[in-house]
């Protein structure tokens, strides 16, 4: 990474502590990513983004702020980025995916909080992530009890707006979500000083739909056997999509998809044809959490799809682009976002249907249902997931883990045995 | 080249087990010690001492130290190997393998693994738990079980080895009978193992393998918790190594 110390210091970061993170990341990335063979050329962009992870994009966001723009940090894919971009703001994902931030999080949160929340809060309170420093406002949501309380901790240090999520999917819940998006619009308008109009909202809807279409194109390529892209590389693209400029994200994903489609025509894969194909489902994997994918792909199998927030849920379903009024646009936004099937909803049959559909579409030989420790909702829903898959004759392995590497060998045994079981 | 012996090596966290099938039929066990590569070399020396030529053998390694066996043809997880070690005689069964640091329950249908479950990173419900408690009672593991058979169960936590040990210290301080404490220890480990194994269907016979699979009292205690009879797999300690040797023979036949 180039030298960004001046920028980090001006952001009020704990630069010394942050240097420790910068020191380990290149090795971790090299071991996990650069050791892969036969990677698509267009992964070079994503490698570059990681190599400059706390430099290039933060500098862009600061430029935006210098020009009078606002940056809003989000933690969940129910938050409609369209509103932020329509008002001339930038939305950027803030989820923490490293154990590095967990100890700082544990200073203010109970230990039995999920690592994603601990890392996210730790990145803020420890002042060791530029994105958490740059964001002018955080946008939370009430998807789980841990997050609800975490916003209260974060709000002591940074402006936080919380969207109140419905917990069911009845018509009145969609109506409620339209109302919440309206409140969010009011907050964003006041914060940015810009109005959300039918025109700028339409442009934002198209911008983010284009990003979704591009990511979906890359995923569609993963249905091929031999698979032209490793699961690790696909995961990296998704993780970066959360905070990259949406237009550039679409452009780069489309370039990657062009290359992958050519690879498919050439019968060119990154794993041998017939390699056991795994669908991963469950909790999100925020950057730089590559642990499970790395274990799977060094145990004789390949990840072909992720049914999770850092997977299909991020791009499946588009917002209708043919709305005539701003009211229709709000309704279209609410409908699209409410199609996401997170375990925070009850009942959540839609997610089970998604998993079964994706297992078939991606020709998965088996499913690994992974749960971040202390995520009660996904943990409990795991029973339904396993039952439905077994009923369909699809082998499934349930795993629980966190951001530490201490359970890697145990996980390797389980994953290895699961792959052996697939034959 | 003619392969004369098929060798399964199972390097667990506590003991390394070796089974040889073919021209030589033998098995032996060594302590794992602190270095799996050293153990792998000790096994090689022992095999050579017994007249086995590694160059004429096909070796499959399993267990935690499987990757340390440089002279192995391949590595296979202990879950698959324990299953292979039982499948010929018991094609439909549930295997409970209580190992030094892991406990696994493995479900077999028609000789194939179709589901398994393994404990999280926690020593309660593993051989390590029993080993620590036996040390606390100043006896070996076999003695702990024979004491337990004569005792009345004292309640001991099955959640955490460290908590359980402090409870035992409390019982020792109160002058409780050693037999009763031993019975509590066995009850605790059985409870934890049963909690896990119950998540798999137990419609067929249940077989015990691993380092505690020669202990009738343990099988009975576990059977009470599971409300299902538990049988001791003959030479169950060697099930993983035996399975690895069988898989080596199968691989040799396919080559």
Interface residues (C-beta under 8 A of the other chain):
Chain A: X395 X400 X406 X407 X409 X410 X413 X414 X416 X417 X418 X420 X421
Chain B: X64 X76 X77 X78 X79 X80 X102 X112 X113 X114 X116 X118 X120 X121
